[in-house]
Amino acid sequence: MKASIRITDAEWEVMRIVWGQAPVPASTVADALEKRKHWSLATVRTLLRRLVNKGALDQQQEGKRFLYRPRISMDDCVRKESESFLDRVMGRTPPATVLALVEKANLSKDDIQELRRLLKEKEKEP
């Protein structure tokens, strides 16, 4: 994800649906968000347009409708948001932050294995 892309909370809602269902028309996104957020199709289209303008989504015309696909992966987006959060809120104190997040997280066995793998890699670093 480009450093300049900042995704708002509302845009995150839209991105989650696009990541999960791409390629997806605006009407499908609106249907999902109308149930949870009570947003109109016009609101969803505005958010989709913003995300296209930011470079987070690709828009392709199919007949009379547009289909949306992510141009950035969820993993990249989460990574950048995490880095931004650490910079803004925590002042980049990783040990305390990581410990606090792990303590509060509901981790699966796979999550724990991945954390172990990452920690072993960190131990090898000079």
Backbone as XML, in Angstrom:
<?xml version="1.0"?>
<chain id="A" units="angstrom">
  <residue number="1" name="MET">
    <atom name="N" x="0.845" y="-1.176" z="0.000"/>
    <atom name="CA" x="0.000" y="0.000" z="0.000"/>
    <atom name="C" x="0.887" y="1.234" z="0.000"/>
  </residue>
  <residue number="2" name="LYS">
    <atom name="N" x="0.542" y="2.207" z="-0.812"/>
    <atom name="CA" x="1.299" y="3.444" z="-0.842"/>
    <atom name="C" x="1.203" y="4.133" z="0.507"/>
  </residue>
  <residue number="3" name="ALA">
    <atom name="N" x="2.296" y="4.806" z="0.898"/>
    <atom name="CA" x="2.308" y="5.481" z="2.190"/>
    <atom name="C" x="1.233" y="6.556" z="2.253"/>
  </residue>
  <residue number="4" name="SER">
    <atom name="N" x="0.855" y="7.126" z="1.098"/>
    <atom name="CA" x="-0.106" y="8.230" z="1.093"/>
    <atom name="C" x="-1.553" y="7.764" z="1.240"/>
  </residue>
  <residue number="5" name="ILE">
    <atom name="N" x="-1.825" y="6.484" z="1.086"/>
    <atom name="CA" x="-3.208" y="6.006" z="1.209"/>
    <atom name="C" x="-3.583" y="5.893" z="2.676"/>
  </residue>
  <residue number="6" name="ARG">
    <atom name="N" x="-4.573" y="6.689" z="3.058"/>
    <atom name="CA" x="-5.123" y="6.624" z="4.410"/>
    <atom name="C" x="-6.579" y="6.217" z="4.265"/>
  </residue>
  <residue number="7" name="ILE">
    <atom name="N" x="-6.948" y="5.133" z="4.896"/>
    <atom name="CA" x="-8.298" y="4.621" z="4.786"/>
    <atom name="C" x="-9.068" y="4.937" z="6.069"/>
  </residue>
  <residue number="8" name="THR">
    <atom name="N" x="-10.208" y="5.591" z="5.888"/>
    <atom name="CA" x="-11.040" y="5.966" z="7.037"/>
    <atom name="C" x="-11.775" y="4.737" z="7.576"/>
  </residue>
  <residue number="9" name="ASP">
    <atom name="N" x="-12.383" y="4.876" z="8.731"/>
    <atom name="CA" x="-13.150" y="3.775" z="9.315"/>
    <atom name="C" x="-14.274" y="3.319" z="8.380"/>
  </residue>
  <residue number="10" name="ALA">
    <atom name="N" x="-14.969" y="4.264" z="7.775"/>
    <atom name="CA" x="-16.052" y="3.914" z="6.857"/>
    <atom name="C" x="-15.503" y="3.190" z="5.633"/>
  </residue>
  <residue number="11" name="GLU">
    <atom name="N" x="-14.365" y="3.639" z="5.131"/>
    <atom name="CA" x="-13.754" y="2.990" z="3.972"/>
    <atom name="C" x="-13.283" y="1.573" z="4.307"/>
  </residue>
  <residue number="12" name="TRP">
    <atom name="N" x="-12.848" y="1.351" z="5.549"/>
    <atom name="CA" x="-12.472" y="0.000" z="5.981"/>
    <atom name="C" x="-13.666" y="-0.940" z="5.851"/>
  </residue>
  <residue number="13" name="GLU">
    <atom name="N" x="-14.853" y="-0.475" z="6.207"/>
    <atom name="CA" x="-16.057" y="-1.293" z="6.092"/>
    <atom name="C" x="-16.258" y="-1.752" z="4.649"/>
  </residue>
  <residue number="14" name="VAL">
    <atom name="N" x="-16.090" y="-0.832" z="3.724"/>
    <atom name="CA" x="-16.241" y="-1.141" z="2.306"/>
    <atom name="C" x="-15.133" y="-2.099" z="1.851"/>
  </residue>
  <residue number="15" name="MET">
    <atom name="N" x="-13.904" y="-1.810" z="2.251"/>
    <atom name="CA" x="-12.776" y="-2.646" z="1.822"/>
    <atom name="C" x="-12.932" y="-4.090" z="2.292"/>
  </residue>
  <residue number="16" name="ARG">
    <atom name="N" x="-13.427" y="-4.298" z="3.502"/>
    <atom name="CA" x="-13.612" y="-5.668" z="4.004"/>
    <atom name="C" x="-14.526" y="-6.477" z="3.085"/>
  </residue>
  <residue number="17" name="ILE">
    <atom name="N" x="-15.560" y="-5.840" z="2.593"/>
    <atom name="CA" x="-16.483" y="-6.533" z="1.699"/>
    <atom name="C" x="-15.826" y="-6.785" z="0.348"/>
  </residue>
  <residue number="18" name="VAL">
    <atom name="N" x="-15.137" y="-5.796" z="-0.178"/>
    <atom name="CA" x="-14.476" y="-5.973" z="-1.476"/>
    <atom name="C" x="-13.394" y="-7.045" z="-1.372"/>
  </residue>
  <residue number="19" name="TRP">
    <atom name="N" x="-12.596" y="-7.040" z="-0.304"/>
    <atom name="CA" x="-11.580" y="-8.079" z="-0.140"/>
    <atom name="C" x="-12.220" y="-9.466" z="-0.109"/>
  </residue>
  <residue number="20" name="GLY">
    <atom name="N" x="-13.366" y="-9.581" z="0.499"/>
    <atom name="CA" x="-14.004" y="-10.882" z="0.651"/>
    <atom name="C" x="-14.811" y="-11.356" z="-0.540"/>
  </residue>
  <residue number="21" name="GLN">
    <atom name="N" x="-15.219" y="-10.436" z="-1.432"/>
    <atom name="CA" x="-16.139" y="-10.831" z="-2.494"/>
    <atom name="C" x="-15.736" y="-10.372" z="-3.890"/>
  </residue>
  <residue number="22" name="ALA">
    <atom name="N" x="-14.573" y="-9.807" z="-4.056"/>
    <atom name="CA" x="-14.161" y="-9.241" z="-5.352"/>
    <atom name="C" x="-14.155" y="-10.295" z="-6.450"/>
  </residue>
  <residue number="23" name="PRO">
    <atom name="N" x="-14.511" y="-9.887" z="-7.658"/>
    <atom name="CA" x="-15.016" y="-8.569" z="-8.048"/>
    <atom name="C" x="-16.470" y="-8.409" z="-7.601"/>
  </residue>
  <residue number="24" name="VAL">
    <atom name="N" x="-16.793" y="-7.216" z="-7.147"/>
    <atom name="CA" x="-18.103" y="-6.991" z="-6.542"/>
    <atom name="C" x="-18.704" y="-5.671" z="-7.041"/>
  </residue>
  <residue number="25" name="PRO">
    <atom name="N" x="-20.012" y="-5.690" z="-7.367"/>
    <atom name="CA" x="-20.674" y="-4.439" z="-7.754"/>
    <atom name="C" x="-21.050" y="-3.603" z="-6.524"/>
  </residue>
  <residue number="26" name="ALA">
    <atom name="N" x="-21.266" y="-2.331" z="-6.747"/>
    <atom name="CA" x="-21.644" y="-1.419" z="-5.662"/>
    <atom name="C" x="-22.908" y="-1.882" z="-4.959"/>
  </residue>
  <residue number="27" name="SER">
    <atom name="N" x="-23.843" y="-2.452" z="-5.714"/>
    <atom name="CA" x="-25.122" y="-2.869" z="-5.108"/>
    <atom name="C" x="-24.913" y="-3.976" z="-4.063"/>
  </residue>
  <residue number="28" name="THR">
    <atom name="N" x="-23.975" y="-4.878" z="-4.302"/>
    <atom name="CA" x="-23.696" y="-5.946" z="-3.343"/>
    <atom name="C" x="-23.065" y="-5.376" z="-2.082"/>
  </residue>
  <residue number="29" name="VAL">
    <atom name="N" x="-22.148" y="-4.438" z="-2.264"/>
    <atom name="CA" x="-21.519" y="-3.782" z="-1.117"/>
    <atom name="C" x="-22.580" y="-3.037" z="-0.321"/>
  </residue>
  <residue number="30" name="ALA">
    <atom name="N" x="-23.440" y="-2.323" z="-1.025"/>
    <atom name="CA" x="-24.504" y="-1.552" z="-0.359"/>
    <atom name="C" x="-25.463" y="-2.462" z="0.392"/>
  </residue>
  <residue number="31" name="ASP">
    <atom name="N" x="-25.816" y="-3.600" z="-0.197"/>
    <atom name="CA" x="-26.717" y="-4.540" z="0.480"/>
    <atom name="C" x="-26.104" y="-5.016" z="1.799"/>
  </residue>
  <residue number="32" name="ALA">
    <atom name="N" x="-24.837" y="-5.349" z="1.783"/>
    <atom name="CA" x="-24.173" y="-5.829" z="2.997"/>
    <atom name="C" x="-24.094" y="-4.732" z="4.058"/>
  </residue>
  <residue number="33" name="LEU">
    <atom name="N" x="-23.806" y="-3.513" z="3.630"/>
    <atom name="CA" x="-23.638" y="-2.419" z="4.590"/>
    <atom name="C" x="-24.972" y="-1.810" z="5.025"/>
  </residue>
  <residue number="34" name="GLU">
    <atom name="N" x="-25.996" y="-1.965" z="4.229"/>
    <atom name="CA" x="-27.315" y="-1.459" z="4.626"/>
    <atom name="C" x="-27.806" y="-2.224" z="5.850"/>
  </residue>
  <residue number="35" name="LYS">
    <atom name="N" x="-27.531" y="-3.500" z="5.889"/>
    <atom name="CA" x="-27.958" y="-4.313" z="7.029"/>
    <atom name="C" x="-27.214" y="-3.928" z="8.308"/>
  </residue>
  <residue number="36" name="ARG">
    <atom name="N" x="-25.916" y="-3.704" z="8.190"/>
    <atom name="CA" x="-25.092" y="-3.416" z="9.372"/>
    <atom name="C" x="-25.018" y="-1.945" z="9.728"/>
  </residue>
  <residue number="37" name="LYS">
    <atom name="N" x="-24.929" y="-1.093" z="8.711"/>
    <atom name="CA" x="-24.680" y="0.330" z="8.941"/>
    <atom name="C" x="-25.832" y="1.245" z="8.547"/>
  </residue>
  <residue number="38" name="HIS">
    <atom name="N" x="-26.814" y="0.687" z="7.855"/>
    <atom name="CA" x="-27.952" y="1.475" z="7.357"/>
    <atom name="C" x="-27.494" y="2.569" z="6.393"/>
  </residue>
  <residue number="39" name="TRP">
    <atom name="N" x="-26.492" y="2.218" z="5.555"/>
    <atom name="CA" x="-25.994" y="3.157" z="4.557"/>
    <atom name="C" x="-26.746" y="2.957" z="3.250"/>
  </residue>
  <residue number="40" name="SER">
    <atom name="N" x="-26.998" y="4.055" z="2.559"/>
    <atom name="CA" x="-27.675" y="3.998" z="1.264"/>
    <atom name="C" x="-26.678" y="3.634" z="0.165"/>
  </residue>
  <residue number="41" name="LEU">
    <atom name="N" x="-27.217" y="3.292" z="-0.989"/>
    <atom name="CA" x="-26.384" y="3.004" z="-2.153"/>
    <atom name="C" x="-25.548" y="4.230" z="-2.516"/>
  </residue>
  <residue number="42" name="ALA">
    <atom name="N" x="-26.128" y="5.416" z="-2.400"/>
    <atom name="CA" x="-25.387" y="6.647" z="-2.716"/>
    <atom name="C" x="-24.172" y="6.811" z="-1.795"/>
  </residue>
  <residue number="43" name="THR">
    <atom name="N" x="-24.333" y="6.516" z="-0.521"/>
    <atom name="CA" x="-23.222" y="6.606" z="0.438"/>
    <atom name="C" x="-22.119" y="5.619" z="0.068"/>
  </residue>
  <residue number="44" name="VAL">
    <atom name="N" x="-22.510" y="4.401" z="-0.249"/>
    <atom name="CA" x="-21.538" y="3.369" z="-0.613"/>
    <atom name="C" x="-20.808" y="3.757" z="-1.896"/>
  </residue>
  <residue number="45" name="ARG">
    <atom name="N" x="-21.543" y="4.274" z="-2.868"/>
    <atom name="CA" x="-20.894" y="4.712" z="-4.118"/>
    <atom name="C" x="-19.888" y="5.826" z="-3.861"/>
  </residue>
  <residue number="46" name="THR">
    <atom name="N" x="-20.211" y="6.734" z="-2.965"/>
    <atom name="CA" x="-19.274" y="7.801" z="-2.607"/>
    <atom name="C" x="-17.998" y="7.209" z="-2.012"/>
  </residue>
  <residue number="47" name="LEU">
    <atom name="N" x="-18.154" y="6.254" z="-1.101"/>
    <atom name="CA" x="-16.986" y="5.618" z="-0.480"/>
    <atom name="C" x="-16.168" y="4.836" z="-1.501"/>
  </residue>
  <residue number="48" name="LEU">
    <atom name="N" x="-16.840" y="4.126" z="-2.401"/>
    <atom name="CA" x="-16.140" y="3.394" z="-3.452"/>
    <atom name="C" x="-15.355" y="4.350" z="-4.346"/>
  </residue>
  <residue number="49" name="ARG">
    <atom name="N" x="-15.969" y="5.461" z="-4.710"/>
    <atom name="CA" x="-15.292" y="6.452" z="-5.555"/>
    <atom name="C" x="-14.049" y="7.005" z="-4.855"/>
  </residue>
  <residue number="50" name="ARG">
    <atom name="N" x="-14.173" y="7.297" z="-3.569"/>
    <atom name="CA" x="-13.016" y="7.784" z="-2.810"/>
    <atom name="C" x="-11.882" y="6.757" z="-2.817"/>
  </residue>
  <residue number="51" name="LEU">
    <atom name="N" x="-12.244" y="5.491" z="-2.622"/>
    <atom name="CA" x="-11.233" y="4.429" z="-2.594"/>
    <atom name="C" x="-10.578" y="4.233" z="-3.953"/>
  </residue>
  <residue number="52" name="VAL">
    <atom name="N" x="-11.345" y="4.399" z="-5.024"/>
    <atom name="CA" x="-10.771" y="4.344" z="-6.371"/>
    <atom name="C" x="-9.810" y="5.513" z="-6.553"/>
  </residue>
  <residue number="53" name="ASN">
    <atom name="N" x="-10.221" y="6.708" z="-6.150"/>
    <atom name="CA" x="-9.371" y="7.900" z="-6.282"/>
    <atom name="C" x="-8.093" y="7.799" z="-5.464"/>
  </residue>
  <residue number="54" name="LYS">
    <atom name="N" x="-8.156" y="7.113" z="-4.341"/>
    <atom name="CA" x="-6.974" y="6.923" z="-3.487"/>
    <atom name="C" x="-6.044" y="5.833" z="-4.019"/>
  </residue>
  <residue number="55" name="GLY">
    <atom name="N" x="-6.539" y="5.034" z="-4.964"/>
    <atom name="CA" x="-5.729" y="3.945" z="-5.493"/>
    <atom name="C" x="-5.878" y="2.647" z="-4.730"/>
  </residue>
  <residue number="56" name="ALA">
    <atom name="N" x="-6.857" y="2.559" z="-3.847"/>
    <atom name="CA" x="-7.077" y="1.342" z="-3.070"/>
    <atom name="C" x="-7.926" y="0.328" z="-3.827"/>
  </residue>
  <residue number="57" name="LEU">
    <atom name="N" x="-8.778" y="0.814" z="-4.733"/>
    <atom name="CA" x="-9.654" y="-0.059" z="-5.514"/>
    <atom name="C" x="-9.483" y="0.203" z="-7.001"/>
  </residue>
  <residue number="58" name="ASP">
    <atom name="N" x="-9.757" y="-0.833" z="-7.773"/>
    <atom name="CA" x="-9.823" y="-0.730" z="-9.223"/>
    <atom name="C" x="-11.287" y="-0.849" z="-9.613"/>
  </residue>
  <residue number="59" name="GLN">
    <atom name="N" x="-11.711" y="-0.042" z="-10.566"/>
    <atom name="CA" x="-13.099" y="-0.037" z="-11.022"/>
    <atom name="C" x="-13.125" y="-0.431" z="-12.496"/>
  </residue>
  <residue number="60" name="GLN">
    <atom name="N" x="-13.968" y="-1.413" z="-12.827"/>
    <atom name="CA" x="-14.071" y="-1.873" z="-14.206"/>
    <atom name="C" x="-15.538" y="-1.939" z="-14.594"/>
  </residue>
  <residue number="61" name="GLN">
    <atom name="N" x="-15.858" y="-1.353" z="-15.736"/>
    <atom name="CA" x="-17.254" y="-1.362" z="-16.177"/>
    <atom name="C" x="-17.598" y="-2.704" z="-16.801"/>
  </residue>
  <residue number="62" name="GLU">
    <atom name="N" x="-18.759" y="-3.218" z="-16.394"/>
    <atom name="CA" x="-19.310" y="-4.451" z="-16.953"/>
    <atom name="C" x="-20.767" y="-4.163" z="-17.264"/>
  </residue>
  <residue number="63" name="GLY">
    <atom name="N" x="-21.053" y="-3.949" z="-18.528"/>
    <atom name="CA" x="-22.409" y="-3.553" z="-18.903"/>
    <atom name="C" x="-22.728" y="-2.185" z="-18.337"/>
  </residue>
  <residue number="64" name="LYS">
    <atom name="N" x="-23.845" y="-2.104" z="-17.594"/>
    <atom name="CA" x="-24.262" y="-0.823" z="-17.018"/>
    <atom name="C" x="-23.729" y="-0.610" z="-15.599"/>
  </residue>
  <residue number="65" name="ARG">
    <atom name="N" x="-23.002" y="-1.586" z="-15.071"/>
    <atom name="CA" x="-22.521" y="-1.462" z="-13.694"/>
    <atom name="C" x="-21.001" y="-1.519" z="-13.646"/>
  </residue>
  <residue number="66" name="PHE">
    <atom name="N" x="-20.476" y="-1.112" z="-12.504"/>
    <atom name="CA" x="-19.040" y="-1.186" z="-12.256"/>
    <atom name="C" x="-18.763" y="-2.301" z="-11.262"/>
  </residue>
  <residue number="67" name="LEU">
    <atom name="N" x="-17.674" y="-2.998" z="-11.492"/>
    <atom name="CA" x="-17.191" y="-4.002" z="-10.545"/>
    <atom name="C" x="-15.935" y="-3.451" z="-9.887"/>
  </residue>
  <residue number="68" name="TYR">
    <atom name="N" x="-15.772" y="-3.753" z="-8.613"/>
    <atom name="CA" x="-14.651" y="-3.238" z="-7.834"/>
    <atom name="C" x="-13.767" y="-4.390" z="-7.368"/>
  </residue>
  <residue number="69" name="ARG">
    <atom name="N" x="-12.449" y="-4.148" z="-7.480"/>
    <atom name="CA" x="-11.443" y="-5.108" z="-7.029"/>
    <atom name="C" x="-10.402" y="-4.341" z="-6.213"/>
  </residue>
  <residue number="70" name="PRO">
    <atom name="N" x="-9.853" y="-4.976" z="-5.201"/>
    <atom name="CA" x="-8.806" y="-4.294" z="-4.425"/>
    <atom name="C" x="-7.514" y="-4.173" z="-5.227"/>
  </residue>
  <residue number="71" name="ARG">
    <atom name="N" x="-6.854" y="-3.056" z="-5.083"/>
    <atom name="CA" x="-5.521" y="-2.862" z="-5.659"/>
    <atom name="C" x="-4.459" y="-3.054" z="-4.597"/>
  </residue>
  <residue number="72" name="ILE">
    <atom name="N" x="-4.897" y="-3.166" z="-3.353"/>
    <atom name="CA" x="-3.987" y="-3.397" z="-2.233"/>
    <atom name="C" x="-4.500" y="-4.594" z="-1.454"/>
  </residue>
  <residue number="73" name="SER">
    <atom name="N" x="-3.587" y="-5.366" z="-0.918"/>
    <atom name="CA" x="-4.013" y="-6.544" z="-0.151"/>
    <atom name="C" x="-4.405" y="-6.130" z="1.260"/>
  </residue>
  <residue number="74" name="MET">
    <atom name="N" x="-5.230" y="-6.951" z="1.866"/>
    <atom name="CA" x="-5.631" y="-6.698" z="3.244"/>
    <atom name="C" x="-4.407" y="-6.737" z="4.157"/>
  </residue>
  <residue number="75" name="ASP">
    <atom name="N" x="-3.508" y="-7.692" z="3.923"/>
    <atom name="CA" x="-2.300" y="-7.795" z="4.748"/>
    <atom name="C" x="-1.460" y="-6.526" z="4.679"/>
  </residue>
  <residue number="76" name="ASP">
    <atom name="N" x="-1.256" y="-5.990" z="3.467"/>
    <atom name="CA" x="-0.480" y="-4.762" z="3.321"/>
    <atom name="C" x="-1.160" y="-3.588" z="4.008"/>
  </residue>
  <residue number="77" name="CYS">
    <atom name="N" x="-2.456" y="-3.521" z="3.859"/>
    <atom name="CA" x="-3.218" y="-2.430" z="4.474"/>
    <atom name="C" x="-3.150" y="-2.503" z="5.996"/>
  </residue>
  <residue number="78" name="VAL">
    <atom name="N" x="-3.328" y="-3.692" z="6.548"/>
    <atom name="CA" x="-3.257" y="-3.870" z="8.001"/>
    <atom name="C" x="-1.853" y="-3.536" z="8.505"/>
  </residue>
  <residue number="79" name="ARG">
    <atom name="N" x="-0.840" y="-3.974" z="7.775"/>
    <atom name="CA" x="0.549" y="-3.694" z="8.170"/>
    <atom name="C" x="0.811" y="-2.183" z="8.233"/>
  </residue>
  <residue number="80" name="LYS">
    <atom name="N" x="0.391" y="-1.465" z="7.188"/>
    <atom name="CA" x="0.607" y="-0.009" z="7.155"/>
    <atom name="C" x="-0.180" y="0.697" z="8.260"/>
  </residue>
  <residue number="81" name="GLU">
    <atom name="N" x="-1.405" y="0.258" z="8.481"/>
    <atom name="CA" x="-2.208" y="0.860" z="9.547"/>
    <atom name="C" x="-1.586" y="0.587" z="10.915"/>
  </residue>
  <residue number="82" name="SER">
    <atom name="N" x="-1.045" y="-0.601" z="11.089"/>
    <atom name="CA" x="-0.392" y="-0.944" z="12.358"/>
    <atom name="C" x="0.831" y="-0.065" z="12.584"/>
  </residue>
  <residue number="83" name="GLU">
    <atom name="N" x="1.619" y="0.114" z="11.541"/>
    <atom name="CA" x="2.801" y="0.975" z="11.651"/>
    <atom name="C" x="2.392" y="2.409" z="11.970"/>
  </residue>
  <residue number="84" name="SER">
    <atom name="N" x="1.347" y="2.874" z="11.297"/>
    <atom name="CA" x="0.867" y="4.230" z="11.538"/>
    <atom name="C" x="0.371" y="4.383" z="12.972"/>
  </residue>
  <residue number="85" name="PHE">
    <atom name="N" x="-0.357" y="3.381" z="13.451"/>
    <atom name="CA" x="-0.848" y="3.391" z="14.829"/>
    <atom name="C" x="0.315" y="3.453" z="15.812"/>
  </residue>
  <residue number="86" name="LEU">
    <atom name="N" x="1.321" y="2.606" z="15.595"/>
    <atom name="CA" x="2.482" y="2.600" z="16.493"/>
    <atom name="C" x="3.169" y="3.962" z="16.502"/>
  </residue>
  <residue number="87" name="ASP">
    <atom name="N" x="3.304" y="4.559" z="15.328"/>
    <atom name="CA" x="3.949" y="5.875" z="15.243"/>
    <atom name="C" x="3.136" y="6.949" z="15.962"/>
  </residue>
  <residue number="88" name="ARG">
    <atom name="N" x="1.811" y="6.958" z="15.721"/>
    <atom name="CA" x="0.964" y="8.014" z="16.262"/>
    <atom name="C" x="0.687" y="7.865" z="17.746"/>
  </residue>
  <residue number="89" name="VAL">
    <atom name="N" x="0.331" y="6.673" z="18.162"/>
    <atom name="CA" x="-0.196" y="6.487" z="19.509"/>
    <atom name="C" x="0.842" y="5.966" z="20.491"/>
  </residue>
  <residue number="90" name="MET">
    <atom name="N" x="1.604" y="5.025" z="20.064"/>
    <atom name="CA" x="2.503" y="4.357" z="20.999"/>
    <atom name="C" x="3.929" y="4.905" z="20.982"/>
  </residue>
  <residue number="91" name="GLY">
    <atom name="N" x="4.219" y="5.815" z="20.078"/>
    <atom name="CA" x="5.569" y="6.353" z="20.030"/>
    <atom name="C" x="6.599" y="5.284" z="19.690"/>
  </residue>
  <residue number="92" name="ARG">
    <atom name="N" x="6.144" y="4.261" z="18.999"/>
    <atom name="CA" x="7.030" y="3.193" z="18.550"/>
    <atom name="C" x="7.748" y="2.489" z="19.693"/>
  </residue>
  <residue number="93" name="THR">
    <atom name="N" x="7.008" y="2.055" z="20.675"/>
    <atom name="CA" x="7.581" y="1.231" z="21.738"/>
    <atom name="C" x="7.106" y="-0.203" z="21.519"/>
  </residue>
  <residue number="94" name="PRO">
    <atom name="N" x="7.695" y="-0.887" z="20.542"/>
    <atom name="CA" x="7.205" y="-2.206" z="20.137"/>
    <atom name="C" x="7.108" y="-3.245" z="21.242"/>
  </residue>
  <residue number="95" name="PRO">
    <atom name="N" x="8.104" y="-3.419" z="22.094"/>
    <atom name="CA" x="7.976" y="-4.498" z="23.077"/>
    <atom name="C" x="6.719" y="-4.387" z="23.940"/>
  </residue>
  <residue number="96" name="ALA">
    <atom name="N" x="6.472" y="-3.232" z="24.493"/>
    <atom name="CA" x="5.304" y="-3.051" z="25.346"/>
    <atom name="C" x="4.015" y="-3.197" z="24.541"/>
  </residue>
  <residue number="97" name="THR">
    <atom name="N" x="4.005" y="-2.665" z="23.332"/>
    <atom name="CA" x="2.826" y="-2.740" z="22.484"/>
    <atom name="C" x="2.515" y="-4.181" z="22.098"/>
  </residue>
  <residue number="98" name="VAL">
    <atom name="N" x="3.528" y="-4.895" z="21.657"/>
    <atom name="CA" x="3.335" y="-6.286" z="21.241"/>
    <atom name="C" x="2.853" y="-7.124" z="22.412"/>
  </residue>
  <residue number="99" name="LEU">
    <atom name="N" x="3.475" y="-6.959" z="23.548"/>
    <atom name="CA" x="3.066" y="-7.728" z="24.721"/>
    <atom name="C" x="1.612" y="-7.435" z="25.098"/>
  </residue>
  <residue number="100" name="ALA">
    <atom name="N" x="1.238" y="-6.181" z="25.058"/>
    <atom name="CA" x="-0.142" y="-5.811" z="25.396"/>
    <atom name="C" x="-1.133" y="-6.391" z="24.393"/>
  </residue>
  <residue number="101" name="LEU">
    <atom name="N" x="-0.797" y="-6.330" z="23.107"/>
    <atom name="CA" x="-1.688" y="-6.862" z="22.081"/>
    <atom name="C" x="-1.828" y="-8.379" z="22.189"/>
  </residue>
  <residue number="102" name="VAL">
    <atom name="N" x="-0.721" y="-9.070" z="22.408"/>
    <atom name="CA" x="-0.764" y="-10.529" z="22.532"/>
    <atom name="C" x="-1.559" y="-10.941" z="23.761"/>
  </residue>
  <residue number="103" name="GLU">
    <atom name="N" x="-1.375" y="-10.217" z="24.837"/>
    <atom name="CA" x="-2.086" y="-10.535" z="26.078"/>
    <atom name="C" x="-3.595" y="-10.441" z="25.899"/>
  </residue>
  <residue number="104" name="LYS">
    <atom name="N" x="-4.061" y="-9.460" z="25.148"/>
    <atom name="CA" x="-5.497" y="-9.228" z="24.971"/>
    <atom name="C" x="-6.105" y="-10.006" z="23.811"/>
  </residue>
  <residue number="105" name="ALA">
    <atom name="N" x="-5.263" y="-10.523" z="22.910"/>
    <atom name="CA" x="-5.765" y="-11.165" z="21.691"/>
    <atom name="C" x="-6.306" y="-12.562" z="21.956"/>
  </residue>
  <residue number="106" name="ASN">
    <atom name="N" x="-7.316" y="-12.916" z="21.179"/>
    <atom name="CA" x="-7.853" y="-14.272" z="21.185"/>
    <atom name="C" x="-7.141" y="-15.006" z="20.048"/>
  </residue>
  <residue number="107" name="LEU">
    <atom name="N" x="-6.071" y="-15.734" z="20.367"/>
    <atom name="CA" x="-5.215" y="-16.337" z="19.355"/>
    <atom name="C" x="-5.521" y="-17.816" z="19.151"/>
  </residue>
  <residue number="108" name="SER">
    <atom name="N" x="-5.537" y="-18.215" z="17.885"/>
    <atom name="CA" x="-5.703" y="-19.624" z="17.552"/>
    <atom name="C" x="-4.339" y="-20.309" z="17.661"/>
  </residue>
  <residue number="109" name="LYS">
    <atom name="N" x="-4.332" y="-21.627" z="17.572"/>
    <atom name="CA" x="-3.069" y="-22.364" z="17.583"/>
    <atom name="C" x="-2.199" y="-21.959" z="16.404"/>
  </residue>
  <residue number="110" name="ASP">
    <atom name="N" x="-2.821" y="-21.728" z="15.250"/>
    <atom name="CA" x="-2.072" y="-21.281" z="14.068"/>
    <atom name="C" x="-1.450" y="-19.901" z="14.300"/>
  </residue>
  <residue number="111" name="ASP">
    <atom name="N" x="-2.199" y="-19.010" z="14.937"/>
    <atom name="CA" x="-1.670" y="-17.679" z="15.257"/>
    <atom name="C" x="-0.444" y="-17.791" z="16.165"/>
  </residue>
  <residue number="112" name="ILE">
    <atom name="N" x="-0.541" y="-18.640" z="17.162"/>
    <atom name="CA" x="0.562" y="-18.822" z="18.117"/>
    <atom name="C" x="1.786" y="-19.408" z="17.403"/>
  </residue>
  <residue number="113" name="GLN">
    <atom name="N" x="1.554" y="-20.367" z="16.522"/>
    <atom name="CA" x="2.665" y="-20.946" z="15.759"/>
    <atom name="C" x="3.348" y="-19.874" z="14.903"/>
  </residue>
  <residue number="114" name="GLU">
    <atom name="N" x="2.544" y="-19.021" z="14.266"/>
    <atom name="CA" x="3.111" y="-17.951" z="13.443"/>
    <atom name="C" x="3.905" y="-16.966" z="14.292"/>
  </residue>
  <residue number="115" name="LEU">
    <atom name="N" x="3.406" y="-16.644" z="15.474"/>
    <atom name="CA" x="4.159" y="-15.771" z="16.382"/>
    <atom name="C" x="5.482" y="-16.410" z="16.782"/>
  </residue>
  <residue number="116" name="ARG">
    <atom name="N" x="5.463" y="-17.685" z="17.080"/>
    <atom name="CA" x="6.707" y="-18.393" z="17.418"/>
    <atom name="C" x="7.704" y="-18.332" z="16.265"/>
  </residue>
  <residue number="117" name="ARG">
    <atom name="N" x="7.205" y="-18.554" z="15.049"/>
    <atom name="CA" x="8.077" y="-18.515" z="13.875"/>
    <atom name="C" x="8.712" y="-17.131" z="13.717"/>
  </residue>
  <residue number="118" name="LEU">
    <atom name="N" x="7.904" y="-16.101" z="13.873"/>
    <atom name="CA" x="8.418" y="-14.731" z="13.746"/>
    <atom name="C" x="9.438" y="-14.414" z="14.835"/>
  </residue>
  <residue number="119" name="LEU">
    <atom name="N" x="9.169" y="-14.861" z="16.053"/>
    <atom name="CA" x="10.108" y="-14.609" z="17.149"/>
    <atom name="C" x="11.429" y="-15.343" z="16.927"/>
  </residue>
  <residue number="120" name="LYS">
    <atom name="N" x="11.371" y="-16.554" z="16.397"/>
    <atom name="CA" x="12.605" y="-17.283" z="16.097"/>
    <atom name="C" x="13.421" y="-16.564" z="15.032"/>
  </residue>
  <residue number="121" name="GLU">
    <atom name="N" x="12.737" y="-16.003" z="14.025"/>
    <atom name="CA" x="13.434" y="-15.229" z="13.005"/>
    <atom name="C" x="14.092" y="-13.998" z="13.636"/>
  </residue>
  <residue number="122" name="LYS">
    <atom name="N" x="13.386" y="-13.340" z="14.537"/>
    <atom name="CA" x="13.940" y="-12.149" z="15.204"/>
    <atom name="C" x="15.159" y="-12.496" z="16.037"/>
  </residue>
  <residue number="123" name="GLU">
    <atom name="N" x="15.168" y="-13.664" z="16.656"/>
    <atom name="CA" x="16.315" y="-14.095" z="17.462"/>
    <atom name="C" x="17.570" y="-14.246" z="16.604"/>
  </residue>
  <residue number="124" name="LYS">
    <atom name="N" x="17.397" y="-14.596" z="15.349"/>
    <atom name="CA" x="18.525" y="-14.812" z="14.435"/>
    <atom name="C" x="19.126" y="-13.511" z="13.918"/>
  </residue>
  <residue number="125" name="GLU">
    <atom name="N" x="18.353" y="-12.429" z="14.012"/>
    <atom name="CA" x="18.844" y="-11.142" z="13.500"/>
    <atom name="C" x="19.988" y="-10.619" z="14.346"/>
  </residue>
  <residue number="126" name="PRO">
    <atom name="N" x="20.939" y="-9.954" z="13.700"/>
    <atom name="CA" x="22.081" y="-9.402" z="14.476"/>
    <atom name="C" x="21.697" y="-8.264" z="15.384"/>
  </residue>
</chain>
